[in-house]
């Protein structure tokens, strides 16, 4: 789609390959990012006598994939505290999309989770025997996402759920997708959500061990580089460099990229990606099978052209566009790039421009041996946990879709534990579309300057705004403290 710009990028990368790289590429551009430090790990002040008597048990069956379920867990912790209830370790619903039977203990360390939060909320692994045989749906205490508004307020739960809890001793939330808002929430509940997300949820030793192999093999270095490594990998990474590491001279820097260009995202967007009639037929067939409600809605609405969609920032970035952004910023041809996510729509042919510009592209499938990957096959959430580790530990993390749950949670984790040294790149799709619309005439220097300005403005350190996710924007008094 952008042959001329790709050629200019290739020429530019060849010119700068042996020049001194801009050190600013690997640094946070704003000092304010280092002015906040983590402080949600202390005990959350609770009401006097809170644990003398519980109001009952909260059971949560969370839907979605790894990252949606992570949010549901921490929302459930806050809700249990709000209602003075005992939380049963959440269960994960099997999804026909994710096709992963993993449960909490397959992904997170249960005992660590319970111990970290033991002074804040009462948590048990299962319901007591007298409640196990109760049909929760039959007696009207199963609450679905249709019963509770998205991003509901605490008062909604106190008004509608607490009476059920007091009457029956247990309530069951089925789905629980984004069912607790971000404002107005009591300070202590927000802090508890942060403590849950940034401190209590540790991946299992199995995931940490293999995650450490990913990071070590990309860096060609055995020791931890930052607090992020220690938080994510625990005892599976050395804290002091070995003699061999010191001889090598330091770790290889790498950029992690979450390239959200899977077929579901591509089909749902309704955008044109230059694949002609074959692409249009293929994506329409996918929509008819997987998105019937979208098809019905389209029949009743005005057709919006692909150009309109792209210029309004509603089209996912292609691998080609992502590569042009990185080249425009000045990342060199030999930069090591970890690619997160599942199958890219269009496969190797769609990735060809990207790999021509950036051949040092690695994935968990290329870094790990078949025997190392085998225990994770058919467990998409556990594979996503490996991506989470590789992305959060990266020297630079780049996303192509700021609405992605993985990108959202990884960027928040890096803000919280990164010490102001964990830059994240967030292209503004609307602004980028405007720049790329001039692809037939724009000069490479102008392209690079405009892309750099767009990314830099997206990196401004901002405290959490009203209604914004505390998991994505932890820079706020409930989660972090000012260091000066």
C-alpha positions as CSV (number, residue, x, y, z in Angstrom):
1,X,0.0,0.0,0.0
2,X,3.0,2.3,0.7
3,X,5.7,1.1,-1.8
4,X,7.3,4.6,-2.1
5,X,7.5,5.1,1.7
6,X,8.8,1.6,2.2
7,X,11.6,2.3,-0.3
8,X,12.5,5.5,1.5
9,X,12.5,3.7,4.8
10,X,14.8,1.0,3.4
11,X,17.2,3.7,2.1
12,X,17.1,5.5,5.4
13,X,17.8,2.4,7.5
14,X,20.8,1.5,5.3
15,X,22.2,5.0,5.9
16,X,21.9,5.0,9.7
17,X,22.9,1.4,10.2
18,X,26.4,2.1,11.3
19,X,25.8,5.5,12.8
20,X,25.4,6.2,16.5
21,X,21.8,5.4,17.5
22,X,19.7,8.0,19.1
23,X,19.8,7.1,22.8
24,X,16.5,8.9,23.3
25,X,14.7,6.0,21.5
26,X,15.2,3.8,24.5
27,X,14.3,6.4,27.2
28,X,11.2,8.0,28.7
29,X,11.1,11.5,27.2
30,X,9.5,13.1,30.3
31,X,11.1,13.3,33.7
32,X,7.6,13.3,35.4
33,X,7.4,9.5,34.8
34,X,10.1,8.9,37.4
35,X,8.5,11.3,39.9
36,X,6.0,8.6,41.0
37,X,6.9,5.3,42.9
38,X,4.8,2.2,43.7
39,X,3.1,2.3,47.1
40,X,-0.1,0.1,46.8
41,X,1.5,-2.8,48.6
42,X,0.8,-1.8,52.1
43,X,-2.3,-2.9,54.0
44,X,-5.4,-1.2,53.0
45,X,-7.1,0.5,55.9
46,X,-10.2,-1.5,56.7
47,X,-13.3,-0.9,58.9
48,X,-12.9,-1.9,62.5
49,X,-14.0,-5.5,63.1
50,X,-14.3,-6.2,59.3
51,X,-13.4,-9.9,59.6
52,X,-15.4,-10.6,62.8
53,X,-18.4,-11.6,60.6
54,X,-18.6,-12.0,56.8
55,X,-21.8,-11.1,55.0
56,X,-21.5,-14.2,52.8
57,X,-19.5,-15.6,49.9
58,X,-18.9,-14.1,46.5
59,X,-18.4,-16.5,43.6
60,X,-17.1,-15.2,40.3
61,X,-17.0,-17.1,37.0
62,X,-15.0,-14.7,34.8
63,X,-15.3,-14.7,31.0
64,X,-12.8,-13.5,28.3
65,X,-9.1,-14.2,27.9
66,X,-6.2,-13.8,30.3
67,X,-6.3,-10.0,30.5
68,X,-10.1,-9.6,30.8
69,X,-10.0,-12.2,33.6
70,X,-7.2,-10.4,35.3
71,X,-9.3,-7.3,35.5
72,X,-12.3,-9.3,36.7
73,X,-10.2,-10.8,39.6
74,X,-9.1,-7.5,40.9
75,X,-12.6,-6.0,40.6
76,X,-13.9,-9.0,42.5
77,X,-11.4,-8.4,45.3
78,X,-12.6,-4.8,45.6
79,X,-16.2,-5.9,45.5
80,X,-15.7,-8.5,48.3
81,X,-14.1,-5.7,50.4
82,X,-17.0,-3.3,49.6
83,X,-19.6,-5.9,50.6
84,X,-17.6,-7.3,53.5
85,X,-17.8,-10.7,51.9
86,X,-15.6,-13.7,51.6
87,X,-14.2,-14.1,48.0
88,X,-13.9,-17.6,46.6
89,X,-10.9,-17.8,44.3
90,X,-12.4,-16.9,40.9
91,X,-13.1,-19.5,38.2
92,X,-12.5,-18.9,34.5
93,X,-15.3,-19.7,32.0
94,X,-14.4,-21.8,29.0
95,X,-14.6,-19.7,25.9
96,X,-15.2,-21.0,22.3
97,X,-12.9,-18.1,21.2
98,X,-10.0,-18.8,23.5
99,X,-10.5,-22.5,23.9
100,X,-8.5,-22.7,27.1
101,X,-9.6,-24.7,30.2
102,X,-7.0,-23.1,32.4
103,X,-8.1,-22.1,35.9
104,X,-6.7,-19.6,38.4
105,X,-4.1,-21.9,39.8
106,X,-2.8,-22.8,36.3
107,X,-1.9,-19.2,35.7
108,X,-1.4,-17.5,39.1
109,X,0.1,-18.5,42.4
110,X,-3.0,-19.1,44.5
111,X,-1.3,-19.1,47.9
112,X,0.8,-16.0,47.2
113,X,-2.4,-14.2,46.1
114,X,-4.3,-15.1,49.2
115,X,-1.4,-14.3,51.5
116,X,-0.7,-10.9,49.9
117,X,-4.3,-9.9,50.5
118,X,-5.0,-11.7,53.8
119,X,-5.2,-8.5,55.8
120,X,-7.4,-6.8,53.3
121,X,-10.1,-9.3,52.2
122,X,-11.0,-12.8,53.3
123,X,-10.3,-15.3,50.4
124,X,-11.0,-19.0,50.3
125,X,-10.2,-21.6,47.7
126,X,-13.8,-23.1,47.6
127,X,-17.2,-22.7,49.0
128,X,-18.0,-24.5,52.3
129,X,-19.5,-28.0,51.8
130,X,-23.0,-26.9,52.8
131,X,-23.1,-24.4,49.8
132,X,-21.4,-26.6,47.2
133,X,-24.6,-28.5,46.3
134,X,-26.8,-25.4,46.0
135,X,-28.1,-24.5,42.5
136,X,-27.2,-20.8,42.6
137,X,-29.1,-20.0,39.4
138,X,-32.2,-21.9,40.5
139,X,-32.6,-19.9,43.7
140,X,-32.1,-16.6,41.9
141,X,-28.6,-15.6,43.2
142,X,-26.7,-15.9,39.9
143,X,-26.0,-12.4,38.6
144,X,-25.1,-12.1,34.9
145,X,-23.6,-9.2,33.0
146,X,-27.2,-8.4,31.8
147,X,-28.2,-7.7,35.5
148,X,-25.4,-5.3,36.3
149,X,-24.5,-2.3,34.1
150,X,-21.0,-2.0,32.6
151,X,-18.7,0.0,35.0
152,X,-21.3,0.0,37.7
153,X,-20.9,2.2,40.8
154,X,-20.4,0.8,44.3
155,X,-23.8,2.1,45.3
156,X,-25.4,-0.2,42.6
157,X,-23.9,-3.2,44.3
158,X,-24.9,-2.1,47.8
159,X,-28.5,-1.5,46.6
160,X,-29.0,-4.6,44.5
161,X,-26.4,-7.3,45.5
162,X,-25.9,-6.8,49.2
163,X,-29.6,-7.7,50.1
164,X,-29.2,-10.9,48.1
165,X,-26.0,-11.7,49.8
166,X,-27.4,-11.1,53.3
167,X,-30.5,-13.2,52.5
168,X,-28.8,-16.2,50.9
169,X,-25.2,-16.1,52.2
170,X,-23.8,-16.4,48.6
171,X,-24.0,-14.7,45.2
172,X,-22.6,-15.9,41.9
173,X,-21.4,-13.4,39.3
174,X,-21.4,-15.0,35.8
175,X,-19.2,-13.2,33.3
176,X,-18.3,-10.1,35.4
177,X,-16.7,-8.3,32.4
178,X,-15.8,-4.7,33.4
179,X,-18.6,-4.6,35.9
180,X,-17.0,-2.1,38.3
181,X,-16.4,1.5,37.3
182,X,-13.3,3.6,38.0
183,X,-15.1,6.6,39.5
184,X,-16.5,7.5,42.0
185,X,-14.8,4.7,44.0
186,X,-13.6,5.0,47.6
187,X,-9.9,5.6,47.9
188,X,-9.3,2.3,49.8
189,X,-11.1,0.2,47.1
190,X,-9.0,1.8,44.4
191,X,-5.8,1.1,46.3
192,X,-6.9,-2.5,46.9
193,X,-7.5,-3.0,43.1
194,X,-3.9,-1.7,42.5
195,X,-2.5,-4.0,45.2
196,X,-4.2,-6.9,43.6
197,X,-3.1,-6.2,40.0
198,X,0.4,-5.0,40.7
199,X,1.4,-7.1,43.7
200,X,-0.9,-10.0,44.4
201,X,-1.1,-11.6,41.0
202,X,2.1,-13.5,40.3
203,X,2.3,-16.0,37.4
204,X,2.9,-19.6,38.4
205,X,6.5,-20.9,38.6
206,X,6.0,-22.8,35.4
207,X,5.1,-19.6,33.5
208,X,7.8,-17.6,35.2
209,X,10.5,-20.1,34.4
210,X,9.7,-20.3,30.7
211,X,9.1,-16.5,30.6
212,X,12.6,-16.0,32.0
213,X,14.0,-18.2,29.1
214,X,12.3,-15.8,26.6
215,X,13.8,-12.7,28.2
216,X,17.3,-14.2,28.6
217,X,17.4,-15.5,25.1
218,X,16.4,-12.2,23.5
219,X,18.9,-10.2,25.6
220,X,21.6,-12.9,25.5
221,X,22.1,-12.0,29.2
222,X,21.2,-13.9,32.3
223,X,20.7,-11.2,35.0
224,X,17.8,-8.9,35.8
225,X,17.9,-5.5,34.3
226,X,15.2,-3.8,36.3
227,X,12.5,-4.1,39.0
228,X,10.1,-5.2,36.2
229,X,12.2,-8.4,35.7
230,X,12.1,-9.1,39.5
231,X,8.4,-8.6,39.7
232,X,7.6,-10.7,36.7
233,X,10.2,-13.5,37.0
234,X,10.8,-13.8,40.7
235,X,13.6,-16.3,41.5
236,X,13.9,-17.4,37.9
237,X,16.3,-14.6,37.0
238,X,19.6,-13.8,38.7
239,X,19.9,-10.4,40.4
240,X,23.6,-10.1,39.9
241,X,25.4,-10.5,36.5
242,X,27.6,-13.5,36.1
243,X,31.2,-13.4,35.0
244,X,30.1,-14.6,31.6
245,X,27.5,-11.8,31.3
246,X,30.2,-9.2,32.3
247,X,32.5,-10.5,29.6
248,X,29.7,-10.2,27.0
249,X,29.4,-6.5,27.9
250,X,25.7,-6.1,28.6
251,X,22.3,-7.2,27.5
252,X,20.9,-6.8,24.0
253,X,18.2,-4.1,24.0
254,X,14.9,-5.2,22.5
255,X,11.5,-3.7,21.6
256,X,8.3,-5.7,22.1
257,X,5.5,-5.1,19.7
258,X,1.9,-6.1,20.2
259,X,0.7,-6.1,16.6
260,X,-3.1,-6.4,16.9
261,X,-3.7,-7.7,13.4
262,X,-5.5,-11.0,13.8
263,X,-8.4,-11.9,11.6
264,X,-11.1,-11.1,14.1
265,X,-9.8,-7.5,14.5
266,X,-9.4,-7.1,10.7
267,X,-12.8,-8.4,9.9
268,X,-14.7,-6.4,12.5
269,X,-13.0,-3.1,11.4
270,X,-14.7,-3.2,8.0
271,X,-11.5,-1.6,6.6
272,X,-9.8,-2.4,3.2
273,X,-6.2,-3.6,3.5
274,X,-5.2,-3.8,-0.1
275,X,-6.0,-7.4,-0.7
276,X,-8.5,-6.9,-3.5
277,X,-11.7,-8.9,-4.0
278,X,-10.3,-12.1,-2.5
279,X,-9.7,-10.3,0.8
280,X,-13.1,-8.7,0.7
281,X,-14.9,-12.0,0.2
282,X,-12.8,-13.8,2.9
283,X,-13.5,-11.1,5.5
284,X,-17.2,-10.9,4.6
285,X,-17.5,-14.7,5.1
286,X,-15.7,-14.5,8.4
287,X,-18.1,-11.7,9.6
288,X,-21.2,-13.7,8.6
289,X,-20.0,-16.6,10.7
290,X,-18.5,-14.8,13.7
291,X,-20.3,-11.4,13.8
292,X,-23.9,-11.9,12.8
293,X,-25.0,-8.9,14.9
294,X,-22.6,-6.7,13.0
295,X,-24.0,-7.9,9.7
296,X,-27.6,-7.0,10.9
297,X,-26.5,-3.6,12.1
298,X,-24.8,-2.9,8.7
299,X,-28.0,-3.6,6.9
300,X,-29.7,-0.8,8.8
301,X,-27.0,1.9,8.6
302,X,-25.2,4.0,6.1
303,X,-22.2,2.4,4.5
304,X,-18.9,4.1,5.6
305,X,-16.1,3.9,3.1
306,X,-12.7,2.3,4.1
307,X,-11.1,5.7,3.6
308,X,-13.5,7.4,6.0
309,X,-12.8,4.6,8.6
310,X,-9.1,4.9,8.2
311,X,-9.0,8.7,8.4
312,X,-11.1,8.6,11.6
313,X,-8.6,6.2,13.2
314,X,-10.8,3.1,13.2
315,X,-8.6,0.8,11.1
316,X,-6.0,-1.5,12.8
317,X,-2.4,-0.8,11.8
318,X,-1.0,-3.2,9.3
319,X,2.4,-4.8,9.8
320,X,3.7,-2.5,7.0
321,X,2.4,0.6,8.8
322,X,3.9,-0.5,12.1
323,X,7.3,-1.0,10.4
324,X,7.1,2.5,8.9
325,X,6.4,4.0,12.3
326,X,9.5,2.3,13.8
327,X,11.6,3.3,10.8
328,X,10.4,6.9,11.0
329,X,11.3,7.0,14.7
330,X,14.9,5.9,13.8
331,X,15.0,2.3,15.1
332,X,17.8,0.5,13.2
333,X,17.5,-2.3,10.8
334,X,19.1,-4.8,13.2
335,X,16.9,-3.9,16.2
336,X,15.7,-7.0,18.0
337,X,11.9,-7.1,18.0
338,X,9.7,-9.5,20.0
339,X,6.3,-9.9,18.3
340,X,3.4,-10.7,20.7
341,X,0.0,-12.0,19.8
342,X,-1.4,-14.9,17.8
343,X,-1.6,-15.4,14.1
344,X,-1.2,-12.3,12.0
345,X,-3.9,-12.1,9.3
346,X,-2.2,-12.8,5.9
347,X,0.7,-14.7,7.5
348,X,4.2,-14.5,6.1
349,X,3.2,-12.6,3.0
350,X,1.5,-9.8,5.1
351,X,4.7,-9.7,7.3
352,X,7.2,-9.6,4.4
353,X,7.6,-5.8,4.3
354,X,8.1,-5.7,8.1
355,X,10.7,-8.5,8.1
356,X,12.6,-6.9,5.2
357,X,12.9,-3.7,7.2
358,X,13.4,-5.5,10.6
359,X,14.8,-9.1,10.1
360,X,15.6,-9.6,13.8
361,X,12.0,-10.5,14.6
362,X,11.4,-13.2,17.2
363,X,8.4,-14.8,18.8
364,X,7.9,-17.3,21.6
365,X,7.7,-20.0,19.0
366,X,11.1,-19.1,17.6
367,X,12.8,-18.5,20.9
368,X,11.6,-21.7,22.7
369,X,12.2,-25.3,21.7
370,X,9.2,-27.6,20.9
371,X,9.7,-29.4,24.2
372,X,9.7,-26.1,26.1
373,X,6.5,-24.9,24.3
374,X,4.7,-28.3,24.6
375,X,3.3,-27.7,28.1
376,X,1.6,-24.5,26.9
377,X,0.1,-25.8,23.6
378,X,-3.7,-25.6,23.6
379,X,-3.6,-23.2,26.6
380,X,-4.0,-19.8,24.9
381,X,-4.2,-17.9,28.3
382,X,-0.9,-19.4,29.4
383,X,0.7,-18.5,26.1
384,X,-0.7,-15.0,26.5
385,X,1.0,-14.8,30.0
386,X,4.4,-15.5,28.3
387,X,3.7,-12.6,25.9
388,X,2.8,-10.4,28.9
389,X,6.1,-11.1,30.5
390,X,8.1,-10.5,27.3
391,X,6.3,-7.3,26.6
392,X,6.4,-5.9,30.1
393,X,10.1,-6.7,30.5
394,X,11.1,-5.0,27.2
395,X,13.3,-2.0,26.9
396,X,10.6,-0.4,24.8
397,X,7.0,-1.6,24.4
398,X,5.1,-0.6,21.3
399,X,1.4,-1.2,20.6
400,X,-0.7,-0.7,17.5
401,X,-4.1,-0.7,19.3
402,X,-4.5,1.3,22.5
403,X,-7.8,-0.4,23.2
404,X,-6.3,-3.9,23.5
405,X,-6.5,-5.3,27.0
406,X,-2.9,-6.8,26.8
407,X,-1.5,-3.4,25.7
408,X,-3.5,-1.6,28.3
409,X,-2.4,-3.9,31.2
410,X,1.2,-4.1,30.0
411,X,1.6,-0.4,29.7
412,X,0.1,0.1,33.2
413,X,2.4,-2.5,34.7
414,X,5.4,-0.7,33.1
415,X,4.2,2.6,34.5
416,X,3.9,1.2,38.0
417,X,7.0,-0.9,38.2
418,X,9.2,0.7,35.5
419,X,10.7,3.5,37.6
420,X,10.3,6.0,34.9
421,X,12.6,3.9,32.6
422,X,10.1,1.9,30.6
423,X,8.9,3.8,27.5
424,X,5.8,2.8,25.7
425,X,5.0,3.8,22.1
426,X,1.3,4.5,21.4
427,X,0.6,5.6,17.8
428,X,-2.4,7.8,17.3
429,X,-4.2,6.0,14.5
430,X,-6.1,9.1,13.3
431,X,-3.0,11.3,13.2
432,X,-1.0,8.5,11.6
433,X,-3.7,8.0,8.9
434,X,-3.4,11.7,8.0
435,X,0.4,11.4,7.7
436,X,0.2,8.3,5.6
437,X,-2.4,9.8,3.3
438,X,0.5,11.9,2.0
439,X,2.5,8.8,1.2
440,X,2.9,9.7,-2.5
441,X,4.6,13.1,-1.8
442,X,5.9,13.3,1.7
443,X,9.6,13.5,2.2
444,X,11.3,11.0,4.6
445,X,12.6,13.6,7.0
446,X,9.2,15.2,7.2
447,X,7.6,11.8,7.7
448,X,10.0,11.0,10.5
449,X,9.6,14.3,12.3
450,X,5.8,14.1,12.2
451,X,5.8,10.4,13.5
452,X,8.2,11.3,16.2
453,X,6.1,14.2,17.4
454,X,3.0,12.0,17.4
455,X,4.7,9.4,19.5
456,X,6.3,11.8,21.9
457,X,3.0,13.5,22.6
458,X,1.5,10.1,23.4
459,X,4.2,9.5,25.9
460,X,3.4,12.5,28.1
461,X,3.2,11.4,31.7
462,X,-0.4,12.2,32.9
463,X,-2.1,11.4,36.1
464,X,-5.2,9.3,35.8
465,X,-8.2,11.2,34.5
466,X,-11.7,10.8,35.7
467,X,-13.2,7.4,34.6
468,X,-9.9,6.1,33.2
469,X,-8.7,2.6,34.1
470,X,-6.6,2.4,37.2
471,X,-5.0,-0.7,35.7
472,X,-3.8,1.2,32.7
473,X,-3.2,4.6,34.4
474,X,-1.8,3.8,37.9
475,X,-0.2,7.2,38.2
476,X,-2.5,8.5,40.8
477,X,-2.5,8.8,44.7
478,X,-4.5,5.6,45.1
479,X,-1.8,3.5,43.4
480,X,1.5,5.4,43.5
481,X,3.2,8.1,45.6
482,X,5.1,11.1,44.6
483,X,8.8,10.6,45.2
484,X,9.5,14.2,46.1
